[in-house]
Amino acid sequence: MKHRNTIFKSILAIVLALGVSVTANAQLKGVLNKAKKAVKEKVEKTVEKKVDEVVDQALGTSSTTTSKENEASKVTETLKTEIGNKTSVGQVAEKTVAISSGPEIPELMAMKQAYNDYDETGSYINSLAWGLRKMPQSEAKALAAKLTARAKWCAETLPQLKEGGNFELREQLNKELQNWAYFYAKMGSIINLMNHTHFKKDENGFFYYEGDPMYMCGIHVSGNEASQEGVAGRKTTLIFTRKDGKSFFCSATYEPKFAEEDDIRVAKLDYNMASNITTLFEGYPLEWCRANGRGLSKDDYDIYYQKALSYVSVLDAAIKGNSLDNLDFKPIPKAGSMNASMKAKALSVQKAKNKSVVDVVITSNSWDVKKNALGVPIRRIISGYSIIQTKYGKMATNVSWSEEYEGGKYGSLRAYGVGMESFYVK
C-alpha cells in the first residue's frame, strides 16, 4: 500500500517551517559547561558557585533538589541579581534551565530521523502505528499524553532559541517534531485505508460526508508483519456501512450480511485501533495542525480524526446490531433466453469449482462475442448467477462463462469471471 505522500510532505513542511532541534544529554552538557565557564571568567566565586548549582540541576546531577525546575529558577534569579544583569551569561543560564526541564522524550521522538517505512525509525513507527490494533486503550492514552507533552514543549521552545547559537539543540528539536509528525501521518494513512469516506467542511467549519459510507475491517499490507497480526489468512475483507439510519455488515454492493464469530473478533480489533487513533489525535495535535498547516493541509488531522470517530461509531452499532434479521432475501434473478440451452453445462462448471453450488441462472439472451482488431472472434461470453447454499439460506453471486474461439468453432464452456454482486435469495 502506498502512503498519501502529498499529505506527508506537507506535514513535514509544517515541521520544517518551525526551524530547529534538541540535544542529547552529552550535547546539552557541552552547552551548559560553556555557560559555566563564561560566568567563572566574569563574576566572583560566590556567583560561580550558584552557576554550578544551575548546571548541576539542569543536568539532573543535584542530590539535594527535589524539584529541579523550581529550584533552578530560583538560583537563576539570584544569579541575575548578583551580577546585576551586566552580561548575557544570566540569560544563557536561564535558557539552559528551561531546556533541561523538558518532558520525557518518547522513544519514537528520541530515535534518528525517519525518512521512510524501511529505515530503522520509520520501521519502528510503522509497527507502532499498526500495533494500535492490539494496544490496550490505557496504553494509548499514556502514549498520547507523552507525545503531546513533548511535542508541545518542542514547539514552544523552538522560537526561544536564537539563530547562530544552540544549533545542535535546534536540530534535535526539529528532528523530534519530524518523527512525531511522521507517526501522525502514518496513523492517517491507516485510517484512510479503513474508512474510504470523503469528508468535506462546510462554511461553519463542521465536517460532513455525503452518501453511504463504506468501511473495511481486517485491512493489512503484504509483507508488513505488524499490519497482519491478528487478521492475516482471511479470505475476504469484512465490510460494514450505515444506510438509512442503520449500521450493519454488508457486501461490496451494500447487501446486508451476518458477521460470523471470527468476523466479530477482527471487527473488535479494528474498533480498538480506531479508538486509539482518536485518542492520539485529540487535543494538541489537532490544534497544532490547524495553527501550522498551510492551505488544505490545515484540515488533515481534523479529517483523520473525523474518519476515526465515524468508524468507531458505525462499527460499534454494527457489532451490537449484528443479526440474521438483517438479511434481505430477494427473488431469484429472472432467466434469459440462453438459460434453457446452457444451464446444464454452466451448472456442471460451477459445481466443479464449489460443491455448495445448487443451481445457476443464466440471464443472457444471446452470446456476447469478443473480437480482435481484425474482427476475428476471440471468445463468446454469457452471464448469470451461481446459487450457493449457505447455512443461512441460498445466496446468488453474479458470474460469467465463456467459450474460446478455436478457428471455425468454439471450445467447451468454462468459468470466465466473478462479479462483486452477492445477495440472499428466496
LINJOUR-V88602 format. One record per residue. N is the residue number from 1. SS is DSSP state (2 for helix, 1 for strand, 0 for the rest). PHI is phi as a letter, one per 40 degrees, with the letter a starting at -180 (* if undefined). Layout:
n & ss & phi
N & SS & PHI
N & SS & PHI
This chain:
n & ss & phi
1 & 0 & *
2 & 0 & c
3 & 0 & c
4 & 0 & c
5 & 2 & d
6 & 2 & c
7 & 2 & c
8 & 2 & c
9 & 2 & c
10 & 2 & c
11 & 2 & c
12 & 2 & c
13 & 2 & c
14 & 2 & c
15 & 2 & c
16 & 2 & c
17 & 2 & c
18 & 0 & c
19 & 0 & g
20 & 0 & i
21 & 0 & a
22 & 0 & b
23 & 0 & b
24 & 0 & c
25 & 2 & d
26 & 2 & c
27 & 2 & c
28 & 2 & c
29 & 2 & c
30 & 2 & c
31 & 2 & c
32 & 2 & c
33 & 2 & c
34 & 2 & c
35 & 2 & c
36 & 2 & c
37 & 2 & c
38 & 2 & c
39 & 2 & c
40 & 2 & d
41 & 2 & c
42 & 2 & b
43 & 0 & b
44 & 0 & c
45 & 2 & c
46 & 2 & c
47 & 2 & c
48 & 2 & d
49 & 2 & c
50 & 2 & c
51 & 2 & c
52 & 2 & d
53 & 2 & c
54 & 2 & c
55 & 2 & c
56 & 2 & d
57 & 2 & c
58 & 2 & c
59 & 0 & c
60 & 0 & g
61 & 0 & b
62 & 0 & c
63 & 0 & b
64 & 0 & b
65 & 0 & c
66 & 0 & c
67 & 0 & b
68 & 2 & d
69 & 2 & c
70 & 2 & c
71 & 2 & c
72 & 2 & c
73 & 2 & c
74 & 2 & c
75 & 2 & c
76 & 2 & c
77 & 2 & c
78 & 2 & c
79 & 2 & d
80 & 2 & c
81 & 2 & c
82 & 2 & c
83 & 0 & c
84 & 0 & g
85 & 0 & f
86 & 0 & c
87 & 0 & b
88 & 0 & c
89 & 2 & c
90 & 2 & c
91 & 2 & c
92 & 2 & c
93 & 2 & c
94 & 2 & c
95 & 2 & c
96 & 2 & c
97 & 2 & c
98 & 2 & c
99 & 2 & c
100 & 2 & c
101 & 0 & c
102 & 0 & c
103 & 0 & c
104 & 0 & d
105 & 0 & c
106 & 0 & c
107 & 2 & d
108 & 2 & c
109 & 2 & c
110 & 2 & c
111 & 0 & c
112 & 0 & d
113 & 0 & c
114 & 0 & c
115 & 0 & b
116 & 0 & a
117 & 0 & c
118 & 0 & b
119 & 0 & c
120 & 2 & d
121 & 2 & c
122 & 2 & c
123 & 2 & c
124 & 2 & c
125 & 2 & c
126 & 2 & c
127 & 2 & c
128 & 2 & c
129 & 2 & c
130 & 2 & c
131 & 2 & c
132 & 2 & c
133 & 2 & c
134 & 0 & b
135 & 0 & c
136 & 0 & d
137 & 2 & c
138 & 2 & c
139 & 2 & c
140 & 2 & c
141 & 2 & c
142 & 2 & c
143 & 2 & c
144 & 2 & c
145 & 2 & c
146 & 2 & c
147 & 2 & c
148 & 2 & c
149 & 2 & d
150 & 2 & c
151 & 2 & c
152 & 2 & c
153 & 2 & c
154 & 2 & c
155 & 2 & c
156 & 2 & c
157 & 2 & c
158 & 2 & d
159 & 0 & c
160 & 0 & c
161 & 0 & c
162 & 0 & c
163 & 0 & c
164 & 0 & g
165 & 0 & b
166 & 0 & f
167 & 2 & d
168 & 2 & c
169 & 2 & c
170 & 2 & c
171 & 2 & c
172 & 2 & c
173 & 2 & c
174 & 2 & c
175 & 2 & c
176 & 2 & d
177 & 2 & c
178 & 2 & c
179 & 2 & c
180 & 2 & c
181 & 2 & c
182 & 2 & c
183 & 2 & c
184 & 2 & c
185 & 2 & c
186 & 2 & c
187 & 2 & c
188 & 2 & c
189 & 2 & c
190 & 2 & c
191 & 2 & c
192 & 2 & c
193 & 2 & c
194 & 2 & c
195 & 1 & b
196 & 0 & c
197 & 0 & c
198 & 0 & c
199 & 1 & c
200 & 1 & b
201 & 1 & b
202 & 0 & c
203 & 0 & c
204 & 0 & c
205 & 0 & g
206 & 0 & c
207 & 1 & c
208 & 1 & a
209 & 1 & b
210 & 0 & b
211 & 0 & g
212 & 0 & c
213 & 0 & c
214 & 1 & b
215 & 1 & b
216 & 1 & b
217 & 1 & b
218 & 0 & g
219 & 0 & c
220 & 0 & a
221 & 0 & b
222 & 0 & d
223 & 0 & g
224 & 0 & b
225 & 2 & c
226 & 2 & c
227 & 2 & c
228 & 2 & c
229 & 0 & d
230 & 0 & g
231 & 0 & b
232 & 0 & c
233 & 0 & g
234 & 0 & c
235 & 0 & c
236 & 0 & b
237 & 0 & c
238 & 1 & c
239 & 1 & b
240 & 1 & a
241 & 1 & a
242 & 1 & b
243 & 1 & b
244 & 0 & f
245 & 0 & g
246 & 1 & b
247 & 1 & b
248 & 1 & a
249 & 1 & c
250 & 1 & a
251 & 0 & c
252 & 0 & c
253 & 0 & b
254 & 0 & g
255 & 0 & c
256 & 1 & d
257 & 0 & b
258 & 0 & c
259 & 0 & c
260 & 0 & c
261 & 2 & d
262 & 2 & c
263 & 2 & c
264 & 2 & c
265 & 2 & d
266 & 2 & c
267 & 2 & c
268 & 2 & c
269 & 2 & c
270 & 2 & c
271 & 2 & c
272 & 2 & c
273 & 2 & c
274 & 2 & c
275 & 2 & c
276 & 2 & c
277 & 2 & c
278 & 2 & c
279 & 2 & c
280 & 2 & c
281 & 2 & c
282 & 0 & c
283 & 0 & g
284 & 2 & d
285 & 2 & d
286 & 2 & c
287 & 2 & c
288 & 2 & c
289 & 2 & c
290 & 2 & c
291 & 2 & c
292 & 2 & b
293 & 0 & c
294 & 0 & b
295 & 2 & g
296 & 2 & c
297 & 2 & c
298 & 2 & c
299 & 2 & c
300 & 2 & d
301 & 2 & c
302 & 2 & c
303 & 2 & c
304 & 2 & d
305 & 2 & c
306 & 2 & c
307 & 2 & c
308 & 2 & c
309 & 2 & c
310 & 2 & c
311 & 2 & c
312 & 2 & c
313 & 2 & c
314 & 2 & c
315 & 2 & c
316 & 2 & d
317 & 2 & c
318 & 2 & c
319 & 2 & c
320 & 2 & c
321 & 0 & c
322 & 0 & c
323 & 0 & a
324 & 2 & c
325 & 2 & c
326 & 2 & c
327 & 0 & c
328 & 0 & b
329 & 1 & c
330 & 1 & b
331 & 0 & c
332 & 0 & c
333 & 0 & d
334 & 0 & c
335 & 0 & c
336 & 0 & c
337 & 0 & c
338 & 0 & c
339 & 2 & c
340 & 2 & c
341 & 2 & c
342 & 2 & b
343 & 2 & d
344 & 2 & c
345 & 2 & c
346 & 2 & c
347 & 2 & c
348 & 2 & c
349 & 2 & c
350 & 2 & c
351 & 2 & c
352 & 2 & c
353 & 2 & c
354 & 0 & a
355 & 0 & c
356 & 0 & c
357 & 1 & c
358 & 1 & b
359 & 1 & a
360 & 1 & b
361 & 1 & b
362 & 1 & c
363 & 0 & c
364 & 0 & c
365 & 0 & c
366 & 0 & a
367 & 0 & c
368 & 1 & b
369 & 1 & c
370 & 1 & b
371 & 1 & b
372 & 0 & c
373 & 0 & c
374 & 0 & c
375 & 0 & g
376 & 0 & c
377 & 1 & c
378 & 1 & b
379 & 1 & a
380 & 1 & b
381 & 1 & b
382 & 1 & b
383 & 1 & b
384 & 1 & i
385 & 1 & b
386 & 1 & b
387 & 1 & b
388 & 1 & b
389 & 1 & c
390 & 1 & b
391 & 0 & c
392 & 0 & b
393 & 1 & h
394 & 1 & c
395 & 1 & b
396 & 1 & b
397 & 1 & b
398 & 1 & c
399 & 1 & b
400 & 1 & a
401 & 1 & b
402 & 1 & a
403 & 1 & b
404 & 1 & c
405 & 1 & c
406 & 0 & b
407 & 0 & g
408 & 0 & g
409 & 0 & a
410 & 1 & b
411 & 0 & c
412 & 0 & c
413 & 0 & c
414 & 1 & a
415 & 1 & c
416 & 1 & b
417 & 1 & a
418 & 1 & b
419 & 1 & c
420 & 1 & c
421 & 1 & c
422 & 1 & a
423 & 1 & a
424 & 1 & c
425 & 1 & b
426 & 0 & c
